[in-house]
Amino acid sequence: MTLHLSHPQKMPVPSFDLDPQDSGCADRCSYWNDDVCYVKNNPNEKYPSRKNILKRNLKLIKSPDFVRVLTKEIRQTRVNDFRFFSAGDIPDFESMLKVIKVCQNLPRVRFWVSTSRDDFLIRFLQTEKIPLNVTLRLSAPKEGVPMPKGVIDYFAPFGVVFSESTDDPEMANCHASIDGSSCGDCDHCWDLDFKISRYFIHGKKAQKAFKKLKEKS
């Protein structure tokens, strides 16, 4: 039995999630502030059971038991792939170190760690290396805007890969975000050779909000 893992509908693998507001993600994210965030617009996030698991997860990641407990829970699932943060983000630098330690404990599992915390990455990469079984995918800071070239040039030599969003389905390279289906057999987001994942802004509410945002600019 796992108390801290989620099973997103689109992905065939479990994830460890946090509340975007409690983890600080919403405070620095233009997606959230502009109502383009898929998590913010997802009615499933409002269920009491969902809110409870996110509260448990925040308490766990702040505790000294996180590495032991999460390593055990992921091992019990017998999965080959795992995602950190299909909702929320790394709340502090110490939590990032804990996440990486979990990944190191499970070398046979491929981990996809989504984050916008370039500040934590800079600090981490000053002294550490990204484990071989970890895909650290840094999110572009603004919806519909490509990752700045300077950011790519700085992080790419360390093995960091990237994600962006677009309202042009012809520019997107994530089929699940375009047609609303599941990931299926696609594992691009875990693939270090897939340098930029470009997601179509999905969800009618998010698309409507982004359209209004563009009209104002």
GUMIBA-517368 format. One record per residue (C-alpha): x negated, y negated, z; residue in three letters. Coordinates in Angstrom, 1 decimal. Layout:
<seros>
<sero><u>X</u><v>Y</v><w>Z</w><rest>ALA</rest></sero>
...
</seros>
This chain:
<seros>
<sero><u>0.0</u><v>0.0</v><w>0.0</w><rest>MET</rest></sero>
<sero><u>-1.3</u><v>-3.4</v><w>-0.9</w><rest>THR</rest></sero>
<sero><u>-0.2</u><v>-6.6</v><w>0.9</w><rest>LEU</rest></sero>
<sero><u>-2.1</u><v>-9.2</v><w>-1.1</w><rest>HIS</rest></sero>
<sero><u>-1.9</u><v>-8.2</v><w>-4.8</w><rest>LEU</rest></sero>
<sero><u>0.5</u><v>-9.5</v><w>-7.4</w><rest>SER</rest></sero>
<sero><u>1.6</u><v>-7.9</v><w>-10.6</w><rest>HIS</rest></sero>
<sero><u>2.3</u><v>-10.6</v><w>-13.2</w><rest>PRO</rest></sero>
<sero><u>4.8</u><v>-9.6</v><w>-15.9</w><rest>GLN</rest></sero>
<sero><u>2.6</u><v>-10.5</v><w>-18.8</w><rest>LYS</rest></sero>
<sero><u>-0.5</u><v>-8.7</v><w>-17.6</w><rest>MET</rest></sero>
<sero><u>-1.0</u><v>-5.0</v><w>-17.2</w><rest>PRO</rest></sero>
<sero><u>-3.3</u><v>-5.5</v><w>-14.3</w><rest>VAL</rest></sero>
<sero><u>-2.9</u><v>-6.9</v><w>-10.7</w><rest>PRO</rest></sero>
<sero><u>-4.1</u><v>-10.2</v><w>-9.5</w><rest>SER</rest></sero>
<sero><u>-4.9</u><v>-12.1</v><w>-6.3</w><rest>PHE</rest></sero>
<sero><u>-3.0</u><v>-15.4</v><w>-6.2</w><rest>ASP</rest></sero>
<sero><u>-2.7</u><v>-18.5</v><w>-4.1</w><rest>LEU</rest></sero>
<sero><u>-0.1</u><v>-21.3</v><w>-3.9</w><rest>ASP</rest></sero>
<sero><u>-1.3</u><v>-24.2</v><w>-6.2</w><rest>PRO</rest></sero>
<sero><u>-0.5</u><v>-26.7</v><w>-3.6</w><rest>GLN</rest></sero>
<sero><u>-2.0</u><v>-24.9</v><w>-0.6</w><rest>ASP</rest></sero>
<sero><u>-5.2</u><v>-24.0</v><w>-2.5</w><rest>SER</rest></sero>
<sero><u>-5.7</u><v>-27.6</v><w>-3.7</w><rest>GLY</rest></sero>
<sero><u>-5.2</u><v>-26.7</v><w>-7.3</w><rest>CYS</rest></sero>
<sero><u>-2.2</u><v>-29.1</v><w>-7.7</w><rest>ALA</rest></sero>
<sero><u>-4.1</u><v>-32.0</v><w>-6.2</w><rest>ASP</rest></sero>
<sero><u>-6.6</u><v>-32.1</v><w>-9.0</w><rest>ARG</rest></sero>
<sero><u>-4.7</u><v>-30.6</v><w>-11.9</w><rest>CYS</rest></sero>
<sero><u>-3.1</u><v>-32.7</v><w>-14.6</w><rest>SER</rest></sero>
<sero><u>-1.0</u><v>-29.7</v><w>-15.7</w><rest>TYR</rest></sero>
<sero><u>0.7</u><v>-29.7</v><w>-12.3</w><rest>TRP</rest></sero>
<sero><u>1.1</u><v>-33.5</v><w>-12.2</w><rest>ASN</rest></sero>
<sero><u>2.5</u><v>-33.7</v><w>-15.8</w><rest>ASP</rest></sero>
<sero><u>4.9</u><v>-30.8</v><w>-15.2</w><rest>ASP</rest></sero>
<sero><u>3.1</u><v>-28.7</v><w>-17.9</w><rest>VAL</rest></sero>
<sero><u>2.0</u><v>-26.0</v><w>-15.3</w><rest>CYS</rest></sero>
<sero><u>3.4</u><v>-22.6</v><w>-16.1</w><rest>TYR</rest></sero>
<sero><u>3.4</u><v>-21.6</v><w>-12.5</w><rest>VAL</rest></sero>
<sero><u>5.2</u><v>-24.8</v><w>-11.4</w><rest>LYS</rest></sero>
<sero><u>7.9</u><v>-24.2</v><w>-14.0</w><rest>ASN</rest></sero>
<sero><u>8.3</u><v>-20.4</v><w>-13.2</w><rest>ASN</rest></sero>
<sero><u>11.4</u><v>-19.8</v><w>-11.1</w><rest>PRO</rest></sero>
<sero><u>9.9</u><v>-16.5</v><w>-9.9</w><rest>ASN</rest></sero>
<sero><u>7.5</u><v>-18.6</v><w>-7.8</w><rest>GLU</rest></sero>
<sero><u>10.4</u><v>-19.8</v><w>-5.7</w><rest>LYS</rest></sero>
<sero><u>11.4</u><v>-16.4</v><w>-4.3</w><rest>TYR</rest></sero>
<sero><u>10.8</u><v>-16.1</v><w>-0.5</w><rest>PRO</rest></sero>
<sero><u>8.9</u><v>-12.8</v><w>-1.1</w><rest>SER</rest></sero>
<sero><u>6.5</u><v>-14.6</v><w>-3.5</w><rest>ARG</rest></sero>
<sero><u>6.0</u><v>-17.5</v><w>-1.2</w><rest>LYS</rest></sero>
<sero><u>5.2</u><v>-15.1</v><w>1.7</w><rest>ASN</rest></sero>
<sero><u>2.5</u><v>-13.2</v><w>-0.2</w><rest>ILE</rest></sero>
<sero><u>0.9</u><v>-16.5</v><w>-1.2</w><rest>LEU</rest></sero>
<sero><u>0.9</u><v>-17.6</v><w>2.5</w><rest>LYS</rest></sero>
<sero><u>-0.7</u><v>-14.3</v><w>3.5</w><rest>ARG</rest></sero>
<sero><u>-3.3</u><v>-14.6</v><w>0.8</w><rest>ASN</rest></sero>
<sero><u>-4.3</u><v>-18.1</v><w>1.9</w><rest>LEU</rest></sero>
<sero><u>-4.7</u><v>-16.9</v><w>5.5</w><rest>LYS</rest></sero>
<sero><u>-6.7</u><v>-13.9</v><w>4.3</w><rest>LEU</rest></sero>
<sero><u>-9.1</u><v>-15.8</v><w>2.0</w><rest>ILE</rest></sero>
<sero><u>-9.9</u><v>-18.2</v><w>4.9</w><rest>LYS</rest></sero>
<sero><u>-10.6</u><v>-15.3</v><w>7.3</w><rest>SER</rest></sero>
<sero><u>-13.8</u><v>-13.2</v><w>7.7</w><rest>PRO</rest></sero>
<sero><u>-11.8</u><v>-10.1</v><w>6.8</w><rest>ASP</rest></sero>
<sero><u>-11.2</u><v>-11.1</v><w>3.2</w><rest>PHE</rest></sero>
<sero><u>-14.0</u><v>-9.2</v><w>1.5</w><rest>VAL</rest></sero>
<sero><u>-13.3</u><v>-6.0</v><w>3.4</w><rest>ARG</rest></sero>
<sero><u>-9.6</u><v>-6.1</v><w>3.0</w><rest>VAL</rest></sero>
<sero><u>-9.4</u><v>-7.1</v><w>-0.6</w><rest>LEU</rest></sero>
<sero><u>-12.2</u><v>-4.7</v><w>-1.7</w><rest>THR</rest></sero>
<sero><u>-10.2</u><v>-1.9</v><w>-0.1</w><rest>LYS</rest></sero>
<sero><u>-6.9</u><v>-3.0</v><w>-1.7</w><rest>GLU</rest></sero>
<sero><u>-8.4</u><v>-3.3</v><w>-5.2</w><rest>ILE</rest></sero>
<sero><u>-10.1</u><v>0.1</v><w>-4.8</w><rest>ARG</rest></sero>
<sero><u>-6.8</u><v>1.7</v><w>-3.9</w><rest>GLN</rest></sero>
<sero><u>-5.2</u><v>0.6</v><w>-7.2</w><rest>THR</rest></sero>
<sero><u>-7.8</u><v>2.4</v><w>-9.2</w><rest>ARG</rest></sero>
<sero><u>-7.7</u><v>-0.3</v><w>-11.9</w><rest>VAL</rest></sero>
<sero><u>-10.4</u><v>-1.0</v><w>-14.4</w><rest>ASN</rest></sero>
<sero><u>-9.6</u><v>-4.8</v><w>-14.7</w><rest>ASP</rest></sero>
<sero><u>-8.5</u><v>-7.4</v><w>-12.2</w><rest>PHE</rest></sero>
<sero><u>-7.8</u><v>-11.1</v><w>-12.2</w><rest>ARG</rest></sero>
<sero><u>-8.3</u><v>-13.7</v><w>-9.6</w><rest>PHE</rest></sero>
<sero><u>-5.9</u><v>-16.6</v><w>-9.6</w><rest>PHE</rest></sero>
<sero><u>-3.1</u><v>-16.2</v><w>-12.1</w><rest>SER</rest></sero>
<sero><u>-1.7</u><v>-18.8</v><w>-9.7</w><rest>ALA</rest></sero>
<sero><u>-3.7</u><v>-21.3</v><w>-7.6</w><rest>GLY</rest></sero>
<sero><u>-7.5</u><v>-21.7</v><w>-7.6</w><rest>ASP</rest></sero>
<sero><u>-10.6</u><v>-21.3</v><w>-5.4</w><rest>ILE</rest></sero>
<sero><u>-9.8</u><v>-23.4</v><w>-2.3</w><rest>PRO</rest></sero>
<sero><u>-13.3</u><v>-24.0</v><w>-1.1</w><rest>ASP</rest></sero>
<sero><u>-16.9</u><v>-23.0</v><w>-1.8</w><rest>PHE</rest></sero>
<sero><u>-17.0</u><v>-20.4</v><w>0.9</w><rest>GLU</rest></sero>
<sero><u>-14.0</u><v>-18.7</v><w>-0.7</w><rest>SER</rest></sero>
<sero><u>-15.8</u><v>-18.6</v><w>-4.0</w><rest>MET</rest></sero>
<sero><u>-18.7</u><v>-16.8</v><w>-2.4</w><rest>LEU</rest></sero>
<sero><u>-16.2</u><v>-14.3</v><w>-0.9</w><rest>LYS</rest></sero>
<sero><u>-14.6</u><v>-13.7</v><w>-4.3</w><rest>VAL</rest></sero>
<sero><u>-17.9</u><v>-13.0</v><w>-5.9</w><rest>ILE</rest></sero>
<sero><u>-18.8</u><v>-10.6</v><w>-3.0</w><rest>LYS</rest></sero>
<sero><u>-15.6</u><v>-8.6</v><w>-3.7</w><rest>VAL</rest></sero>
<sero><u>-16.6</u><v>-8.4</v><w>-7.3</w><rest>CYS</rest></sero>
<sero><u>-20.1</u><v>-7.1</v><w>-6.4</w><rest>GLN</rest></sero>
<sero><u>-18.5</u><v>-4.5</v><w>-4.1</w><rest>ASN</rest></sero>
<sero><u>-16.6</u><v>-3.0</v><w>-7.1</w><rest>LEU</rest></sero>
<sero><u>-19.1</u><v>-2.9</v><w>-10.0</w><rest>PRO</rest></sero>
<sero><u>-16.9</u><v>-0.6</v><w>-12.1</w><rest>ARG</rest></sero>
<sero><u>-14.1</u><v>-3.1</v><w>-12.2</w><rest>VAL</rest></sero>
<sero><u>-14.1</u><v>-6.0</v><w>-14.7</w><rest>ARG</rest></sero>
<sero><u>-13.0</u><v>-9.2</v><w>-13.0</w><rest>PHE</rest></sero>
<sero><u>-11.6</u><v>-12.3</v><w>-14.7</w><rest>TRP</rest></sero>
<sero><u>-11.9</u><v>-15.3</v><w>-12.4</w><rest>VAL</rest></sero>
<sero><u>-9.9</u><v>-18.4</v><w>-13.5</w><rest>SER</rest></sero>
<sero><u>-11.0</u><v>-21.7</v><w>-12.1</w><rest>THR</rest></sero>
<sero><u>-11.1</u><v>-25.4</v><w>-12.8</w><rest>SER</rest></sero>
<sero><u>-13.6</u><v>-25.9</v><w>-10.0</w><rest>ARG</rest></sero>
<sero><u>-16.6</u><v>-27.0</v><w>-12.0</w><rest>ASP</rest></sero>
<sero><u>-18.1</u><v>-28.6</v><w>-8.8</w><rest>ASP</rest></sero>
<sero><u>-18.1</u><v>-25.2</v><w>-7.1</w><rest>PHE</rest></sero>
<sero><u>-19.6</u><v>-23.6</v><w>-10.2</w><rest>LEU</rest></sero>
<sero><u>-22.5</u><v>-26.1</v><w>-10.3</w><rest>ILE</rest></sero>
<sero><u>-23.3</u><v>-25.5</v><w>-6.6</w><rest>ARG</rest></sero>
<sero><u>-23.1</u><v>-21.7</v><w>-7.1</w><rest>PHE</rest></sero>
<sero><u>-25.3</u><v>-21.6</v><w>-10.2</w><rest>LEU</rest></sero>
<sero><u>-28.0</u><v>-23.5</v><w>-8.5</w><rest>GLN</rest></sero>
<sero><u>-29.0</u><v>-20.4</v><w>-6.5</w><rest>THR</rest></sero>
<sero><u>-26.9</u><v>-17.5</v><w>-7.7</w><rest>GLU</rest></sero>
<sero><u>-26.2</u><v>-15.6</v><w>-10.9</w><rest>LYS</rest></sero>
<sero><u>-22.8</u><v>-14.4</v><w>-12.1</w><rest>ILE</rest></sero>
<sero><u>-22.4</u><v>-10.7</v><w>-11.7</w><rest>PRO</rest></sero>
<sero><u>-22.3</u><v>-8.6</v><w>-14.9</w><rest>LEU</rest></sero>
<sero><u>-18.8</u><v>-7.4</v><w>-14.2</w><rest>ASN</rest></sero>
<sero><u>-17.4</u><v>-10.9</v><w>-13.8</w><rest>VAL</rest></sero>
<sero><u>-16.0</u><v>-13.2</v><w>-16.4</w><rest>THR</rest></sero>
<sero><u>-15.9</u><v>-16.7</v><w>-15.0</w><rest>LEU</rest></sero>
<sero><u>-13.5</u><v>-18.7</v><w>-17.2</w><rest>ARG</rest></sero>
<sero><u>-13.6</u><v>-22.5</v><w>-16.6</w><rest>LEU</rest></sero>
<sero><u>-10.4</u><v>-24.3</v><w>-17.4</w><rest>SER</rest></sero>
<sero><u>-10.3</u><v>-27.5</v><w>-19.4</w><rest>ALA</rest></sero>
<sero><u>-9.3</u><v>-30.4</v><w>-17.2</w><rest>PRO</rest></sero>
<sero><u>-6.5</u><v>-31.7</v><w>-19.4</w><rest>LYS</rest></sero>
<sero><u>-3.7</u><v>-30.0</v><w>-21.2</w><rest>GLU</rest></sero>
<sero><u>-3.9</u><v>-30.1</v><w>-25.0</w><rest>GLY</rest></sero>
<sero><u>-7.4</u><v>-31.4</v><w>-24.9</w><rest>VAL</rest></sero>
<sero><u>-10.5</u><v>-29.3</v><w>-25.8</w><rest>PRO</rest></sero>
<sero><u>-13.1</u><v>-28.6</v><w>-23.3</w><rest>MET</rest></sero>
<sero><u>-15.7</u><v>-31.4</v><w>-23.5</w><rest>PRO</rest></sero>
<sero><u>-18.8</u><v>-30.4</v><w>-25.4</w><rest>LYS</rest></sero>
<sero><u>-21.1</u><v>-31.6</v><w>-22.6</w><rest>GLY</rest></sero>
<sero><u>-19.3</u><v>-29.2</v><w>-20.1</w><rest>VAL</rest></sero>
<sero><u>-19.8</u><v>-26.3</v><w>-22.5</w><rest>ILE</rest></sero>
<sero><u>-23.4</u><v>-27.2</v><w>-23.2</w><rest>ASP</rest></sero>
<sero><u>-24.1</u><v>-27.3</v><w>-19.4</w><rest>TYR</rest></sero>
<sero><u>-22.3</u><v>-24.1</v><w>-18.3</w><rest>PHE</rest></sero>
<sero><u>-22.6</u><v>-21.8</v><w>-21.3</w><rest>ALA</rest></sero>
<sero><u>-26.3</u><v>-20.9</v><w>-20.7</w><rest>PRO</rest></sero>
<sero><u>-25.3</u><v>-19.5</v><w>-17.3</w><rest>PHE</rest></sero>
<sero><u>-22.7</u><v>-17.2</v><w>-18.9</w><rest>GLY</rest></sero>
<sero><u>-19.6</u><v>-19.2</v><w>-18.1</w><rest>VAL</rest></sero>
<sero><u>-16.8</u><v>-19.0</v><w>-20.7</w><rest>VAL</rest></sero>
<sero><u>-13.8</u><v>-21.4</v><w>-21.1</w><rest>PHE</rest></sero>
<sero><u>-10.1</u><v>-21.8</v><w>-21.6</w><rest>SER</rest></sero>
<sero><u>-8.1</u><v>-24.6</v><w>-23.2</w><rest>GLU</rest></sero>
<sero><u>-4.4</u><v>-25.2</v><w>-24.1</w><rest>SER</rest></sero>
<sero><u>-2.7</u><v>-26.4</v><w>-27.2</w><rest>THR</rest></sero>
<sero><u>0.8</u><v>-27.1</v><w>-28.5</w><rest>ASP</rest></sero>
<sero><u>-0.2</u><v>-25.9</v><w>-32.0</w><rest>ASP</rest></sero>
<sero><u>0.5</u><v>-22.2</v><w>-32.3</w><rest>PRO</rest></sero>
<sero><u>-2.0</u><v>-22.0</v><w>-35.2</w><rest>GLU</rest></sero>
<sero><u>-4.8</u><v>-23.2</v><w>-33.0</w><rest>MET</rest></sero>
<sero><u>-4.0</u><v>-20.8</v><w>-30.1</w><rest>ALA</rest></sero>
<sero><u>-5.8</u><v>-17.4</v><w>-30.0</w><rest>ASN</rest></sero>
<sero><u>-3.7</u><v>-15.8</v><w>-27.2</w><rest>CYS</rest></sero>
<sero><u>-0.8</u><v>-13.9</v><w>-28.8</w><rest>HIS</rest></sero>
<sero><u>1.1</u><v>-13.5</v><w>-25.5</w><rest>ALA</rest></sero>
<sero><u>1.3</u><v>-17.2</v><w>-25.0</w><rest>SER</rest></sero>
<sero><u>2.6</u><v>-17.7</v><w>-28.6</w><rest>ILE</rest></sero>
<sero><u>5.3</u><v>-15.1</v><w>-28.8</w><rest>ASP</rest></sero>
<sero><u>6.1</u><v>-14.7</v><w>-25.1</w><rest>GLY</rest></sero>
<sero><u>5.1</u><v>-11.1</v><w>-25.0</w><rest>SER</rest></sero>
<sero><u>2.8</u><v>-9.3</v><w>-22.6</w><rest>SER</rest></sero>
<sero><u>-1.0</u><v>-9.0</v><w>-23.0</w><rest>CYS</rest></sero>
<sero><u>-0.6</u><v>-5.4</v><w>-24.0</w><rest>GLY</rest></sero>
<sero><u>-4.0</u><v>-4.0</v><w>-25.1</w><rest>ASP</rest></sero>
<sero><u>-5.6</u><v>-7.4</v><w>-25.5</w><rest>CYS</rest></sero>
<sero><u>-8.5</u><v>-8.0</v><w>-23.1</w><rest>ASP</rest></sero>
<sero><u>-10.0</u><v>-11.2</v><w>-24.5</w><rest>HIS</rest></sero>
<sero><u>-9.8</u><v>-13.0</v><w>-21.3</w><rest>CYS</rest></sero>
<sero><u>-12.1</u><v>-10.4</v><w>-19.6</w><rest>TRP</rest></sero>
<sero><u>-14.4</u><v>-10.5</v><w>-22.7</w><rest>ASP</rest></sero>
<sero><u>-17.6</u><v>-12.6</v><w>-22.3</w><rest>LEU</rest></sero>
<sero><u>-17.9</u><v>-12.6</v><w>-26.1</w><rest>ASP</rest></sero>
<sero><u>-14.6</u><v>-14.4</v><w>-26.3</w><rest>PHE</rest></sero>
<sero><u>-16.1</u><v>-17.8</v><w>-25.5</w><rest>LYS</rest></sero>
<sero><u>-12.9</u><v>-19.9</v><w>-25.5</w><rest>ILE</rest></sero>
<sero><u>-9.4</u><v>-18.7</v><w>-24.7</w><rest>SER</rest></sero>
<sero><u>-7.0</u><v>-21.1</v><w>-26.2</w><rest>ARG</rest></sero>
<sero><u>-3.5</u><v>-20.7</v><w>-24.8</w><rest>TYR</rest></sero>
<sero><u>-0.3</u><v>-22.0</v><w>-26.4</w><rest>PHE</rest></sero>
<sero><u>1.6</u><v>-24.2</v><w>-23.9</w><rest>ILE</rest></sero>
<sero><u>4.3</u><v>-21.8</v><w>-23.1</w><rest>HIS</rest></sero>
<sero><u>7.7</u><v>-22.1</v><w>-21.4</w><rest>GLY</rest></sero>
<sero><u>10.4</u><v>-24.4</v><w>-22.8</w><rest>LYS</rest></sero>
<sero><u>10.2</u><v>-26.8</v><w>-19.8</w><rest>LYS</rest></sero>
<sero><u>6.4</u><v>-27.1</v><w>-20.1</w><rest>ALA</rest></sero>
<sero><u>6.6</u><v>-27.7</v><w>-23.9</w><rest>GLN</rest></sero>
<sero><u>9.3</u><v>-30.4</v><w>-23.4</w><rest>LYS</rest></sero>
<sero><u>7.2</u><v>-32.1</v><w>-20.8</w><rest>ALA</rest></sero>
<sero><u>4.1</u><v>-32.1</v><w>-22.9</w><rest>PHE</rest></sero>
<sero><u>6.0</u><v>-33.5</v><w>-25.9</w><rest>LYS</rest></sero>
<sero><u>7.2</u><v>-36.4</v><w>-23.8</w><rest>LYS</rest></sero>
<sero><u>3.7</u><v>-36.9</v><w>-22.5</w><rest>LEU</rest></sero>
<sero><u>2.4</u><v>-37.1</v><w>-26.1</w><rest>LYS</rest></sero>
<sero><u>5.1</u><v>-39.6</v><w>-27.1</w><rest>GLU</rest></sero>
<sero><u>4.1</u><v>-41.9</v><w>-24.3</w><rest>LYS</rest></sero>
<sero><u>0.4</u><v>-41.9</v><w>-25.2</w><rest>SER</rest></sero>
</seros>
